[in-house]
Amino acid sequence: MAPGEVPWSFGRRPRFVAAAAWLGAELAPEEEGLRHLIGRCLAAFGPAGRADLRQFTRIRTSLLRAALEQMTADLVTFRDARGRLLYDIPDGPLPPADMPAPVRFLPMWDSMRLAYEDRSRVIPEPYRREVIRAHGDFLATF
């Protein structure tokens, strides 16, 4: 949707336009854009597995698999405790395994909770139902 005449409003009758037309520029090829998106996701939330990237981007697994295969030389890989392959950017921050995570306030819909397919990395399983509601809301929590 493109904004109407008032820049901060979409109005009652939203306009739908192609991004390239509205921006006045050609967009990058899809494959290049997907690789850029994966790199940005990993910079923010890596190490992450293919299922985590799928959860956060909602991009089909087959497209993610192909993009990750093209990016293998530019990424570092790890295995998690369950043996799943995790990807990360080179020089991504990686604290020691025994370092306690600091307490953080996560507001409703915070991307930290949305980024991972296995949410037990962020929310212990006994608390998941209290934080993630049946209708899909993610409540604010510490």
C-alpha positions, -999 to +999 in steps of 0.1 A: +000+000+000+013+034-009+005+064+013-022+088+001-019+126-001-013+128+036+021+110+040+014+094+073-020+080+064-033+053+041-068+068+040-101+050+035-092+038+000-057+025+000-037+025-032-018-006-042+012+000-065+043-020-074+072-012-051+095-004-081+070+021-095+064+039-061+101+040-053+111+051-088+139+025-089+144-010-101+145-036-074+173-061-069+167-096-085+147-119-062+177-142-054+199-113-044+172-098-022+166-131-005+203-135+002+204-100+016+173-107+038+189-139+052+221-120+060+202-093+078+182-119+098+213-138+108+230-105+118+201-098+141+192-133+154+220-157+144+230-184+148+197-196+134+185-227+116+166-230+084+134-235+104+141-203+123+146-183+091+114-198+077+095-188+109+107-152+108+106-146+070+077-169+060+096-177+029+092-213+015+118-238+027+129-247-008+138-211-016+156-207+017+175-240+011+187-228-023+197-194-010+216-209+019+234-233-004+246-203-025+257-185+007+275-214+023+310-200+016+300-166+032+285-181+064+297-200+094+278-231+107+273-247+141+253-276+155+228-270+183+223-293+213+198-314+192+222-316+162+204-292+140+225-271+116+227-234+125+240-206+103+256-173+113+275-144+098+313-145+102+323-125+133+288-127+147+287-123+185+288-157+202+290-156+240+303-186+260+277-214+265+278-210+302+272-172+302+238-163+318+215-142+297+206-108+312+170-102+322+153-082+294+118-067+290+103-080+258+072-059+247+043-074+229+053-087+195+090-083+201+109-098+173+131-118+196+102-141+203+091-142+167+125-150+152+128-186+163+109-217+153+120-233+187+108-206+211+122-225+241+154-207+232+138-176+245+108-187+266+110-217+289+083-242+279+064-240+312+058-203+306+050-205+269+012-208+272+012-178+296+031-156+272+019-168+238-019-167+237-042-191+218-053-163+195-017-155+185-008-125+208+026-124+224+022-107+257+049-084+271+071-102+295+106-103+312 
